[in-house]
Amino acid sequence: MAHSEGSPELGSADVPAALRFAHQVAGLRSLGRDTEWHERCASSTAETEAEEGQKQEIESLELIFEESLQILSPEGERPVLFQLQVPVAVDDWVELLIETGDGQVPAGAVQALPPALLRVALPPHYPLEGPSAPVLVVEVPHLGAAATELESHLSVESGVFDLVEQLKEELAVPSRLVLRQEMFSEDPMQAALRLLSHDQHVRNERRQQETQVCPVCFDELQGSRGVFLSCGHFGCRDCLQQMATLHTSEADVTALRCPVPDCRECFDMGVLRQLLGSDSELLQKYEELSLKHCIDTMEDVVYCPRCDLEGGGNRVPCIQDEDHMACCEVCGFAFCGKCRSAYHPGATCTSADDRMEALEARAAGKGREAAAARSELLTLRHLAKTTKNCPKCNMGIEKTDGCSKVCCTNCKIYFCWRCGKTITGYDHFATSECRLFDDEEIRRWNQQVHHIDKAQARAQEARFLAQFIDPAQMWQQARECPRCRAAVVRDGKNNHLRCYACMTQFCAKCFQILQKGKAGEHFNKLGSCPQHSD
């Protein structure tokens, strides 16, 4: 057969497997018209025996491989063509590497590889001896053109089933699979991406059939009856749907996270479309809230104070430069991103006290502007009394009750309500002057639980915080009660201790027992122990 200049030979590895198979089948059909074979068939039952043998073998293969086997030729046509998907066994993770000019670059790892495709054409005389051998073409996605080397090692002399078993042995996969440019007609990275995509698809199908446990209600159900999050964790549809509906309705989109405590990865849009509906109002609300949250977390974004002068919610985002200058594209107002007043290059921002005085002066007047000033003044006074700014994103946080460990609802960091320091656990309250519970919180708690007094609450607080202190540091902080010998941990640098076991008050410096209500006399007395010391 003639070939155009520069085109690959049909038997070469550069030609796609399907094209090579079609070319070899065409040659097999021309050999099927061999005169010697037809003369032999005319004088014997060879043709009938060959047809019967092929039929029996095909029926056996259909029983064994079921849907993996596909007959390509019409019934009664010779030669018989079929293709068979042969699974590639993978014992463990297979690392994918791409060969480059600078060496081998990791591309990922897989636990499943696409099956090999074995195409077979049986000549009319098979399984009897004849003028031609069966056509065998193997296509292996992870080997590319290198799969043609396998064809020379395969033989159908013992039947197609033994051929498949032989191919499975040849397809043994090493722990490191190197993808080279000469193996593929495209960029090896594209081949690696297809292998990774197939592995992900296989794992998804497998987990859909496996029994999963919902981390919210702990029900056991088949994976296909729930939802898999982008982090890989599972949840039943009812629990996740209630969770998505609740937090979206309450405008708390940052709480839409994986319910597994050690994960807490955010829900992606694909999951939310499943839970809220693609065209639902809740999904639209989530997108608006998510955009707002994203803008609020950007440090260089501020809102125009003039557009929202009346507090109607007309918040126009503006970008501030390094000098904190921002200009509203709606009203053209140039303002300072720090103090929200008119831009003042070269001058420091007005203090909070000066701003309050200016508002008080404006509020004393009459008219619309004075009413707006009075409203803003009341708001600032309330915020100054009840809120503190997050040390990371500067968002105002209001604490209604509870301990002094506060979580910012905007950036989700934890900080101490008393000193404003960013913290992680509770060790900060065990090793500093900051109280985990202030006196007002204990008073509120005492109103709810009438039999708990302040001293008992402080003792319970000390026992709780003791578990967060390093043992060596705890030994340095602990003092032995002079009455019952129980260990009492100092609260920061305070030398006035109270034993939580026997309620005895004593001095941490000299261990003198202090009379109830007269402890201050011991520390205020000249030359006596200081109430606070290292």
TIMIKOL-319907 format. One record per residue (C-alpha): residue number from 1; residue in three letters; x, y, z. Coordinates in steps of 0.1 Angstrom, whole numbers. Example, Ala and Ser with C-alpha at 12.3 -4.5 7.8 and 13.67 -1.06 7.14 Angstrom:
<atom 1, 'ala', <123, -45, 78>>
<atom 2, 'ser', <137, -11, 71>>
REM end
This chain:
<atom 1, 'met', <0, 0, 0>>
<atom 2, 'ala', <13, 34, -9>>
<atom 3, 'his', <17, 61, 18>>
<atom 4, 'ser', <20, 98, 15>>
<atom 5, 'glu', <53, 114, 22>>
<atom 6, 'gly', <59, 120, 59>>
<atom 7, 'ser', <29, 98, 70>>
<atom 8, 'pro', <36, 69, 95>>
<atom 9, 'glu', <34, 33, 84>>
<atom 10, 'leu', <1, 16, 94>>
<atom 11, 'gly', <20, -10, 113>>
<atom 12, 'ser', <40, 16, 134>>
<atom 13, 'ala', <33, 26, 170>>
<atom 14, 'asp', <25, 62, 159>>
<atom 15, 'val', <-8, 51, 142>>
<atom 16, 'pro', <-39, 48, 165>>
<atom 17, 'ala', <-47, 13, 176>>
<atom 18, 'ala', <-82, 14, 159>>
<atom 19, 'leu', <-66, 23, 126>>
<atom 20, 'arg', <-40, -4, 128>>
<atom 21, 'phe', <-67, -29, 137>>
<atom 22, 'ala', <-88, -19, 106>>
<atom 23, 'his', <-58, -22, 83>>
<atom 24, 'gln', <-49, -57, 96>>
<atom 25, 'val', <-86, -68, 94>>
<atom 26, 'ala', <-86, -58, 57>>
<atom 27, 'gly', <-56, -79, 51>>
<atom 28, 'leu', <-72, -108, 69>>
<atom 29, 'arg', <-103, -106, 47>>
<atom 30, 'ser', <-82, -108, 16>>
<atom 31, 'leu', <-64, -139, 30>>
<atom 32, 'gly', <-98, -154, 38>>
<atom 33, 'arg', <-104, -157, 1>>
<atom 34, 'asp', <-74, -180, -2>>
<atom 35, 'thr', <-80, -207, -29>>
<atom 36, 'glu', <-63, -235, -9>>
<atom 37, 'trp', <-86, -229, 21>>
<atom 38, 'his', <-117, -229, 0>>
<atom 39, 'glu', <-106, -262, -17>>
<atom 40, 'arg', <-101, -277, 17>>
<atom 41, 'cys', <-135, -266, 29>>
<atom 42, 'ala', <-152, -280, -3>>
<atom 43, 'ser', <-137, -315, 3>>
<atom 44, 'ser', <-142, -316, 41>>
<atom 45, 'thr', <-162, -304, 71>>
<atom 46, 'ala', <-134, -280, 81>>
<atom 47, 'glu', <-155, -248, 77>>
<atom 48, 'thr', <-183, -262, 98>>
<atom 49, 'glu', <-159, -273, 125>>
<atom 50, 'ala', <-142, -238, 125>>
<atom 51, 'glu', <-175, -220, 128>>
<atom 52, 'glu', <-187, -243, 156>>
<atom 53, 'gly', <-154, -238, 175>>
<atom 54, 'gln', <-156, -201, 172>>
<atom 55, 'lys', <-192, -200, 183>>
<atom 56, 'gln', <-184, -221, 214>>
<atom 57, 'glu', <-155, -199, 223>>
<atom 58, 'ile', <-174, -167, 219>>
<atom 59, 'glu', <-203, -180, 240>>
<atom 60, 'ser', <-178, -189, 268>>
<atom 61, 'leu', <-162, -155, 266>>
<atom 62, 'glu', <-196, -138, 269>>
<atom 63, 'leu', <-204, -159, 301>>
<atom 64, 'ile', <-170, -150, 316>>
<atom 65, 'phe', <-166, -114, 307>>
<atom 66, 'glu', <-203, -103, 303>>
<atom 67, 'glu', <-205, -66, 295>>
<atom 68, 'ser', <-167, -63, 290>>
<atom 69, 'leu', <-170, -82, 258>>
<atom 70, 'gln', <-184, -65, 227>>
<atom 71, 'ile', <-189, -82, 193>>
<atom 72, 'leu', <-180, -58, 165>>
<atom 73, 'ser', <-189, -79, 134>>
<atom 74, 'pro', <-225, -88, 123>>
<atom 75, 'glu', <-237, -123, 130>>
<atom 76, 'gly', <-226, -148, 104>>
<atom 77, 'glu', <-199, -125, 90>>
<atom 78, 'arg', <-163, -137, 87>>
<atom 79, 'pro', <-139, -129, 102>>
<atom 80, 'val', <-154, -125, 136>>
<atom 81, 'leu', <-144, -92, 153>>
<atom 82, 'phe', <-147, -84, 189>>
<atom 83, 'gln', <-131, -62, 216>>
<atom 84, 'leu', <-126, -70, 253>>
<atom 85, 'gln', <-118, -46, 282>>
<atom 86, 'val', <-91, -61, 303>>
<atom 87, 'pro', <-88, -47, 338>>
<atom 88, 'val', <-54, -34, 349>>
<atom 89, 'ala', <-46, -46, 384>>
<atom 90, 'val', <-31, -20, 408>>
<atom 91, 'asp', <-19, -33, 442>>
<atom 92, 'asp', <-13, 1, 458>>
<atom 93, 'trp', <-8, 37, 449>>
<atom 94, 'val', <9, 43, 416>>
<atom 95, 'glu', <29, 75, 413>>
<atom 96, 'leu', <27, 93, 380>>
<atom 97, 'leu', <59, 110, 368>>
<atom 98, 'ile', <63, 131, 336>>
<atom 99, 'glu', <97, 130, 318>>
<atom 100, 'thr', <110, 165, 310>>
<atom 101, 'gly', <142, 180, 300>>
<atom 102, 'asp', <149, 189, 336>>
<atom 103, 'gly', <141, 154, 350>>
<atom 104, 'gln', <110, 136, 362>>
<atom 105, 'val', <82, 158, 375>>
<atom 106, 'pro', <55, 143, 398>>
<atom 107, 'ala', <20, 146, 384>>
<atom 108, 'gly', <0, 128, 411>>
<atom 109, 'ala', <-9, 93, 422>>
<atom 110, 'val', <-37, 69, 414>>
<atom 111, 'gln', <-52, 37, 427>>
<atom 112, 'ala', <-70, 27, 395>>
<atom 113, 'leu', <-60, 27, 359>>
<atom 114, 'pro', <-82, 26, 328>>
<atom 115, 'pro', <-87, -10, 314>>
<atom 116, 'ala', <-67, -21, 284>>
<atom 117, 'leu', <-87, -27, 252>>
<atom 118, 'leu', <-79, -59, 234>>
<atom 119, 'arg', <-92, -61, 198>>
<atom 120, 'val', <-93, -95, 181>>
<atom 121, 'ala', <-102, -107, 146>>
<atom 122, 'leu', <-106, -144, 142>>
<atom 123, 'pro', <-99, -157, 107>>
<atom 124, 'pro', <-125, -181, 91>>
<atom 125, 'his', <-104, -212, 98>>
<atom 126, 'tyr', <-98, -205, 135>>
<atom 127, 'pro', <-93, -225, 157>>
<atom 128, 'leu', <-81, -249, 130>>
<atom 129, 'glu', <-48, -244, 112>>
<atom 130, 'gly', <-49, -221, 82>>
<atom 131, 'pro', <-31, -196, 61>>
<atom 132, 'ser', <-34, -167, 86>>
<atom 133, 'ala', <-31, -160, 123>>
<atom 134, 'pro', <-57, -141, 144>>
<atom 135, 'val', <-53, -103, 145>>
<atom 136, 'leu', <-44, -89, 180>>
<atom 137, 'val', <-42, -52, 187>>
<atom 138, 'val', <-38, -39, 223>>
<atom 139, 'glu', <-46, -4, 234>>
<atom 140, 'val', <-34, 6, 269>>
<atom 141, 'pro', <-41, 42, 280>>
<atom 142, 'his', <-13, 45, 305>>
<atom 143, 'leu', <13, 30, 280>>
<atom 144, 'gly', <3, 48, 248>>
<atom 145, 'ala', <24, 38, 218>>
<atom 146, 'ala', <45, 15, 241>>
<atom 147, 'ala', <16, -9, 242>>
<atom 148, 'thr', <25, -22, 207>>
<atom 149, 'glu', <54, -40, 223>>
<atom 150, 'leu', <30, -62, 242>>
<atom 151, 'glu', <14, -75, 210>>
<atom 152, 'ser', <46, -94, 201>>
<atom 153, 'his', <45, -113, 234>>
<atom 154, 'leu', <9, -124, 230>>
<atom 155, 'ser', <-3, -156, 214>>
<atom 156, 'val', <-38, -171, 208>>
<atom 157, 'glu', <-27, -206, 203>>
<atom 158, 'ser', <-43, -218, 236>>
<atom 159, 'gly', <-75, -198, 231>>
<atom 160, 'val', <-87, -163, 238>>
<atom 161, 'phe', <-92, -169, 275>>
<atom 162, 'asp', <-55, -178, 280>>
<atom 163, 'leu', <-47, -148, 259>>
<atom 164, 'val', <-65, -125, 283>>
<atom 165, 'glu', <-47, -141, 313>>
<atom 166, 'gln', <-14, -136, 295>>
<atom 167, 'leu', <-22, -100, 288>>
<atom 168, 'lys', <-31, -94, 325>>
<atom 169, 'glu', <4, -106, 335>>
<atom 170, 'glu', <20, -84, 309>>
<atom 171, 'leu', <1, -54, 323>>
<atom 172, 'ala', <18, -55, 357>>
<atom 173, 'val', <21, -19, 369>>
<atom 174, 'pro', <52, -6, 388>>
<atom 175, 'ser', <49, 17, 418>>
<atom 176, 'arg', <63, 46, 396>>
<atom 177, 'leu', <49, 51, 362>>
<atom 178, 'val', <69, 74, 339>>
<atom 179, 'leu', <50, 91, 311>>
<atom 180, 'arg', <73, 101, 282>>
<atom 181, 'gln', <67, 123, 251>>
<atom 182, 'glu', <74, 95, 227>>
<atom 183, 'met', <47, 74, 243>>
<atom 184, 'phe', <19, 98, 233>>
<atom 185, 'ser', <9, 119, 204>>
<atom 186, 'glu', <1, 148, 228>>
<atom 187, 'asp', <15, 164, 259>>
<atom 188, 'pro', <21, 137, 286>>
<atom 189, 'met', <5, 160, 311>>
<atom 190, 'gln', <-28, 155, 292>>
<atom 191, 'ala', <-24, 118, 295>>
<atom 192, 'ala', <-17, 122, 332>>
<atom 193, 'leu', <-48, 143, 337>>
<atom 194, 'arg', <-69, 116, 320>>
<atom 195, 'leu', <-55, 89, 343>>
<atom 196, 'leu', <-62, 111, 374>>
<atom 197, 'ser', <-97, 118, 361>>
<atom 198, 'his', <-104, 81, 356>>
<atom 199, 'asp', <-91, 73, 391>>
<atom 200, 'gln', <-114, 99, 406>>
<atom 201, 'his', <-143, 85, 386>>
<atom 202, 'val', <-136, 50, 399>>
<atom 203, 'arg', <-134, 61, 435>>
<atom 204, 'asn', <-166, 81, 432>>
<atom 205, 'glu', <-185, 51, 418>>
<atom 206, 'arg', <-170, 28, 445>>
<atom 207, 'arg', <-180, 51, 474>>
<atom 208, 'gln', <-215, 55, 459>>
<atom 209, 'gln', <-221, 18, 465>>
<atom 210, 'glu', <-205, 16, 499>>
<atom 211, 'thr', <-222, 21, 532>>
<atom 212, 'gln', <-215, 55, 547>>
<atom 213, 'val', <-222, 71, 581>>
<atom 214, 'cys', <-236, 106, 584>>
<atom 215, 'pro', <-215, 126, 609>>
<atom 216, 'val', <-246, 146, 620>>
<atom 217, 'cys', <-273, 120, 627>>
<atom 218, 'phe', <-250, 89, 626>>
<atom 219, 'asp', <-274, 70, 603>>
<atom 220, 'glu', <-259, 44, 580>>
<atom 221, 'leu', <-270, 45, 544>>
<atom 222, 'gln', <-257, 38, 509>>
<atom 223, 'gly', <-235, 65, 495>>
<atom 224, 'ser', <-258, 72, 465>>
<atom 225, 'arg', <-285, 83, 490>>
<atom 226, 'gly', <-264, 111, 504>>
<atom 227, 'val', <-241, 139, 493>>
<atom 228, 'phe', <-203, 138, 491>>
<atom 229, 'leu', <-186, 171, 499>>
<atom 230, 'ser', <-156, 184, 480>>
<atom 231, 'cys', <-133, 173, 509>>
<atom 232, 'gly', <-145, 137, 504>>
<atom 233, 'his', <-166, 135, 536>>
<atom 234, 'phe', <-202, 123, 534>>
<atom 235, 'gly', <-235, 135, 549>>
<atom 236, 'cys', <-271, 124, 545>>
<atom 237, 'arg', <-291, 147, 522>>
<atom 238, 'asp', <-316, 157, 549>>
<atom 239, 'cys', <-290, 168, 575>>
<atom 240, 'leu', <-269, 188, 550>>
<atom 241, 'gln', <-300, 203, 534>>
<atom 242, 'gln', <-313, 215, 568>>
<atom 243, 'met', <-279, 228, 576>>
<atom 244, 'ala', <-276, 247, 543>>
<atom 245, 'thr', <-311, 261, 546>>
<atom 246, 'leu', <-307, 272, 582>>
<atom 247, 'his', <-273, 290, 578>>
<atom 248, 'thr', <-283, 307, 545>>
<atom 249, 'ser', <-316, 319, 560>>
<atom 250, 'glu', <-297, 333, 590>>
<atom 251, 'ala', <-271, 349, 567>>
<atom 252, 'asp', <-243, 329, 583>>
<atom 253, 'val', <-226, 315, 551>>
<atom 254, 'thr', <-193, 310, 568>>
<atom 255, 'ala', <-209, 283, 589>>
<atom 256, 'leu', <-216, 262, 558>>
<atom 257, 'arg', <-186, 238, 564>>
<atom 258, 'cys', <-180, 201, 565>>
<atom 259, 'pro', <-196, 188, 597>>
<atom 260, 'val', <-166, 166, 605>>
<atom 261, 'pro', <-148, 184, 633>>
<atom 262, 'asp', <-112, 179, 620>>
<atom 263, 'cys', <-121, 191, 585>>
<atom 264, 'arg', <-145, 221, 584>>
<atom 265, 'glu', <-139, 227, 547>>
<atom 266, 'cys', <-164, 251, 531>>
<atom 267, 'phe', <-192, 238, 509>>
<atom 268, 'asp', <-186, 244, 472>>
<atom 269, 'met', <-212, 256, 448>>
<atom 270, 'gly', <-218, 222, 433>>
<atom 271, 'val', <-229, 208, 467>>
<atom 272, 'leu', <-250, 239, 474>>
<atom 273, 'arg', <-268, 235, 441>>
<atom 274, 'gln', <-277, 200, 451>>
<atom 275, 'leu', <-289, 210, 485>>
<atom 276, 'leu', <-307, 244, 478>>
<atom 277, 'gly', <-317, 239, 442>>
<atom 278, 'ser', <-301, 254, 411>>
<atom 279, 'asp', <-328, 281, 406>>
<atom 280, 'ser', <-339, 286, 443>>
<atom 281, 'glu', <-341, 320, 461>>
<atom 282, 'leu', <-319, 306, 488>>
<atom 283, 'leu', <-291, 298, 464>>
<atom 284, 'gln', <-293, 334, 451>>
<atom 285, 'lys', <-293, 347, 486>>
<atom 286, 'tyr', <-262, 326, 494>>
<atom 287, 'glu', <-244, 340, 463>>
<atom 288, 'glu', <-252, 376, 475>>
<atom 289, 'leu', <-241, 369, 510>>
<atom 290, 'ser', <-209, 351, 499>>
<atom 291, 'leu', <-200, 381, 477>>
<atom 292, 'lys', <-206, 404, 506>>
<atom 293, 'his', <-185, 383, 529>>
<atom 294, 'cys', <-157, 381, 503>>
<atom 295, 'ile', <-157, 419, 500>>
<atom 296, 'asp', <-157, 424, 538>>
<atom 297, 'thr', <-126, 403, 542>>
<atom 298, 'met', <-106, 423, 517>>
<atom 299, 'glu', <-84, 447, 536>>
<atom 300, 'asp', <-83, 473, 508>>
<atom 301, 'val', <-121, 476, 504>>
<atom 302, 'val', <-141, 502, 524>>
<atom 303, 'tyr', <-176, 515, 520>>
<atom 304, 'cys', <-186, 550, 510>>
<atom 305, 'pro', <-199, 568, 541>>
<atom 306, 'arg', <-218, 594, 520>>
<atom 307, 'cys', <-239, 569, 500>>
<atom 308, 'asp', <-251, 552, 532>>
<atom 309, 'leu', <-254, 585, 551>>
<atom 310, 'glu', <-289, 577, 562>>
<atom 311, 'gly', <-282, 540, 571>>
<atom 312, 'gly', <-305, 526, 544>>
<atom 313, 'gly', <-281, 498, 535>>
<atom 314, 'asn', <-268, 515, 503>>
<atom 315, 'arg', <-233, 502, 508>>
<atom 316, 'val', <-210, 511, 479>>
<atom 317, 'pro', <-176, 493, 480>>
<atom 318, 'cys', <-145, 514, 472>>
<atom 319, 'ile', <-108, 505, 469>>
<atom 320, 'gln', <-84, 524, 491>>
<atom 321, 'asp', <-48, 530, 482>>
<atom 322, 'glu', <-17, 527, 504>>
<atom 323, 'asp', <-24, 562, 518>>
<atom 324, 'his', <-60, 551, 527>>
<atom 325, 'met', <-75, 573, 501>>
<atom 326, 'ala', <-107, 560, 486>>
<atom 327, 'cys', <-130, 575, 460>>
<atom 328, 'cys', <-166, 565, 455>>
<atom 329, 'glu', <-175, 558, 418>>
<atom 330, 'val', <-212, 566, 425>>
<atom 331, 'cys', <-211, 599, 442>>
<atom 332, 'gly', <-175, 609, 436>>
<atom 333, 'phe', <-168, 615, 474>>
<atom 334, 'ala', <-130, 611, 482>>
<atom 335, 'phe', <-126, 600, 518>>
<atom 336, 'cys', <-102, 584, 542>>
<atom 337, 'gly', <-105, 546, 545>>
<atom 338, 'lys', <-95, 547, 582>>
<atom 339, 'cys', <-118, 573, 597>>
<atom 340, 'arg', <-144, 576, 569>>
<atom 341, 'ser', <-142, 614, 569>>
<atom 342, 'ala', <-132, 636, 539>>
<atom 343, 'tyr', <-97, 627, 527>>
<atom 344, 'his', <-70, 646, 546>>
<atom 345, 'pro', <-36, 641, 530>>
<atom 346, 'gly', <-7, 648, 554>>
<atom 347, 'ala', <-30, 651, 585>>
<atom 348, 'thr', <-37, 625, 611>>
<atom 349, 'cys', <-72, 610, 614>>
<atom 350, 'thr', <-95, 625, 640>>
<atom 351, 'ser', <-96, 605, 672>>
<atom 352, 'ala', <-128, 588, 685>>
<atom 353, 'asp', <-133, 615, 711>>
<atom 354, 'asp', <-130, 643, 685>>
<atom 355, 'arg', <-154, 625, 663>>
<atom 356, 'met', <-179, 621, 692>>
<atom 357, 'glu', <-176, 658, 700>>
<atom 358, 'ala', <-182, 667, 663>>
<atom 359, 'leu', <-213, 645, 662>>
<atom 360, 'glu', <-226, 659, 695>>
<atom 361, 'ala', <-223, 694, 681>>
<atom 362, 'arg', <-241, 684, 649>>
<atom 363, 'ala', <-267, 665, 669>>
<atom 364, 'ala', <-275, 696, 689>>
<atom 365, 'gly', <-289, 713, 658>>
<atom 366, 'lys', <-322, 708, 640>>
<atom 367, 'gly', <-332, 692, 607>>
<atom 368, 'arg', <-323, 661, 588>>
<atom 369, 'glu', <-286, 663, 593>>
<atom 370, 'ala', <-289, 667, 630>>
<atom 371, 'ala', <-312, 637, 632>>
<atom 372, 'ala', <-287, 616, 612>>
<atom 373, 'ala', <-259, 628, 636>>
<atom 374, 'arg', <-280, 618, 667>>
<atom 375, 'ser', <-286, 584, 652>>
<atom 376, 'glu', <-250, 579, 644>>
<atom 377, 'leu', <-240, 591, 679>>
<atom 378, 'leu', <-263, 566, 696>>
<atom 379, 'thr', <-249, 538, 674>>
<atom 380, 'leu', <-213, 547, 682>>
<atom 381, 'arg', <-220, 549, 719>>
<atom 382, 'his', <-236, 515, 718>>
<atom 383, 'leu', <-208, 500, 697>>
<atom 384, 'ala', <-181, 514, 720>>
<atom 385, 'lys', <-199, 498, 750>>
<atom 386, 'thr', <-207, 464, 736>>
<atom 387, 'thr', <-183, 457, 708>>
<atom 388, 'lys', <-146, 453, 702>>
<atom 389, 'asn', <-127, 451, 669>>
<atom 390, 'cys', <-112, 418, 656>>
<atom 391, 'pro', <-74, 420, 658>>
<atom 392, 'lys', <-71, 405, 623>>
<atom 393, 'cys', <-99, 418, 601>>
<atom 394, 'asn', <-110, 448, 623>>
<atom 395, 'met', <-146, 437, 621>>
<atom 396, 'gly', <-167, 449, 651>>
<atom 397, 'ile', <-177, 419, 673>>
<atom 398, 'glu', <-204, 420, 699>>
<atom 399, 'lys', <-203, 397, 729>>
<atom 400, 'thr', <-236, 390, 746>>
<atom 401, 'asp', <-226, 363, 771>>
<atom 402, 'gly', <-201, 335, 777>>
<atom 403, 'cys', <-164, 333, 783>>
<atom 404, 'ser', <-137, 357, 772>>
<atom 405, 'lys', <-126, 334, 743>>
<atom 406, 'val', <-144, 350, 713>>
<atom 407, 'cys', <-146, 339, 677>>
<atom 408, 'cys', <-148, 365, 649>>
<atom 409, 'thr', <-178, 357, 628>>
<atom 410, 'asn', <-161, 373, 597>>
<atom 411, 'cys', <-126, 357, 596>>
<atom 412, 'lys', <-132, 329, 621>>
<atom 413, 'ile', <-101, 336, 643>>
<atom 414, 'tyr', <-102, 334, 681>>
<atom 415, 'phe', <-91, 362, 703>>
<atom 416, 'cys', <-93, 373, 740>>
<atom 417, 'trp', <-121, 397, 747>>
<atom 418, 'arg', <-102, 413, 776>>
<atom 419, 'cys', <-68, 421, 759>>
<atom 420, 'gly', <-76, 416, 722>>
<atom 421, 'lys', <-48, 391, 716>>
<atom 422, 'thr', <-52, 364, 690>>
<atom 423, 'ile', <-54, 330, 707>>
<atom 424, 'thr', <-60, 294, 699>>
<atom 425, 'gly', <-69, 273, 730>>
<atom 426, 'tyr', <-74, 282, 766>>
<atom 427, 'asp', <-38, 283, 778>>
<atom 428, 'his', <-38, 321, 774>>
<atom 429, 'phe', <-62, 324, 804>>
<atom 430, 'ala', <-42, 300, 825>>
<atom 431, 'thr', <-9, 319, 821>>
<atom 432, 'ser', <-20, 355, 819>>
<atom 433, 'glu', <-39, 381, 839>>
<atom 434, 'cys', <-70, 377, 817>>
<atom 435, 'arg', <-99, 360, 833>>
<atom 436, 'leu', <-118, 333, 813>>
<atom 437, 'phe', <-150, 346, 830>>
<atom 438, 'asp', <-155, 382, 842>>
<atom 439, 'asp', <-174, 391, 873>>
<atom 440, 'glu', <-205, 401, 853>>
<atom 441, 'glu', <-207, 368, 836>>
<atom 442, 'ile', <-204, 350, 869>>
<atom 443, 'arg', <-231, 372, 883>>
<atom 444, 'arg', <-254, 363, 854>>
<atom 445, 'trp', <-245, 326, 858>>
<atom 446, 'asn', <-253, 328, 895>>
<atom 447, 'gln', <-287, 341, 887>>
<atom 448, 'gln', <-294, 310, 866>>
<atom 449, 'val', <-277, 285, 890>>
<atom 450, 'his', <-286, 299, 924>>
<atom 451, 'his', <-264, 277, 946>>
<atom 452, 'ile', <-231, 286, 929>>
<atom 453, 'asp', <-213, 316, 944>>
<atom 454, 'lys', <-184, 336, 930>>
<atom 455, 'ala', <-157, 317, 949>>
<atom 456, 'gln', <-169, 283, 937>>
<atom 457, 'ala', <-171, 296, 902>>
<atom 458, 'arg', <-135, 309, 903>>
<atom 459, 'ala', <-124, 275, 917>>
<atom 460, 'gln', <-141, 257, 889>>
<atom 461, 'glu', <-125, 280, 864>>
<atom 462, 'ala', <-91, 273, 879>>
<atom 463, 'arg', <-96, 236, 877>>
<atom 464, 'phe', <-107, 239, 841>>
<atom 465, 'leu', <-77, 260, 831>>
<atom 466, 'ala', <-52, 238, 849>>
<atom 467, 'gln', <-54, 212, 821>>
<atom 468, 'phe', <-41, 237, 796>>
<atom 469, 'ile', <-9, 246, 816>>
<atom 470, 'asp', <24, 228, 809>>
<atom 471, 'pro', <31, 204, 838>>
<atom 472, 'ala', <65, 221, 845>>
<atom 473, 'gln', <48, 256, 844>>
<atom 474, 'met', <19, 243, 865>>
<atom 475, 'trp', <43, 231, 892>>
<atom 476, 'gln', <58, 266, 893>>
<atom 477, 'gln', <24, 282, 895>>
<atom 478, 'ala', <9, 258, 921>>
<atom 479, 'arg', <10, 264, 959>>
<atom 480, 'glu', <1, 240, 986>>
<atom 481, 'cys', <-29, 249, 1008>>
<atom 482, 'pro', <-16, 253, 1044>>
<atom 483, 'arg', <-47, 237, 1058>>
<atom 484, 'cys', <-57, 207, 1036>>
<atom 485, 'arg', <-24, 203, 1015>>
<atom 486, 'ala', <-43, 205, 982>>
<atom 487, 'ala', <-25, 220, 952>>
<atom 488, 'val', <-38, 255, 943>>
<atom 489, 'val', <-28, 271, 910>>
<atom 490, 'arg', <-21, 309, 911>>
<atom 491, 'asp', <-42, 331, 889>>
<atom 492, 'gly', <-15, 349, 870>>
<atom 493, 'lys', <7, 369, 894>>
<atom 494, 'asn', <-20, 372, 921>>
<atom 495, 'asn', <-7, 361, 956>>
<atom 496, 'his', <-42, 360, 971>>
<atom 497, 'leu', <-52, 324, 967>>
<atom 498, 'arg', <-83, 304, 977>>
<atom 499, 'cys', <-83, 267, 981>>
<atom 500, 'tyr', <-111, 251, 960>>
<atom 501, 'ala', <-111, 221, 983>>
<atom 502, 'cys', <-115, 237, 1018>>
<atom 503, 'met', <-122, 273, 1008>>
<atom 504, 'thr', <-93, 285, 1029>>
<atom 505, 'gln', <-78, 319, 1018>>
<atom 506, 'phe', <-40, 322, 1021>>
<atom 507, 'cys', <-10, 341, 1008>>
<atom 508, 'ala', <11, 325, 980>>
<atom 509, 'lys', <43, 342, 993>>
<atom 510, 'cys', <43, 334, 1030>>
<atom 511, 'phe', <14, 308, 1031>>
<atom 512, 'gln', <-3, 327, 1060>>
<atom 513, 'ile', <-40, 319, 1064>>
<atom 514, 'leu', <-60, 350, 1057>>
<atom 515, 'gln', <-92, 358, 1076>>
<atom 516, 'lys', <-124, 361, 1055>>
<atom 517, 'gly', <-131, 397, 1046>>
<atom 518, 'lys', <-97, 409, 1059>>
<atom 519, 'ala', <-74, 396, 1033>>
<atom 520, 'gly', <-66, 431, 1020>>
<atom 521, 'glu', <-51, 440, 1054>>
<atom 522, 'his', <-23, 414, 1049>>
<atom 523, 'phe', <-13, 428, 1015>>
<atom 524, 'asn', <-18, 465, 1024>>
<atom 525, 'lys', <3, 463, 1055>>
<atom 526, 'leu', <37, 480, 1052>>
<atom 527, 'gly', <65, 456, 1047>>
<atom 528, 'ser', <42, 427, 1042>>
<atom 529, 'cys', <37, 405, 1010>>
<atom 530, 'pro', <27, 422, 978>>
<atom 531, 'gln', <-6, 411, 963>>
<atom 532, 'his', <10, 407, 928>>
<atom 533, 'ser', <45, 395, 921>>
<atom 534, 'asp', <64, 370, 900>>
REM end
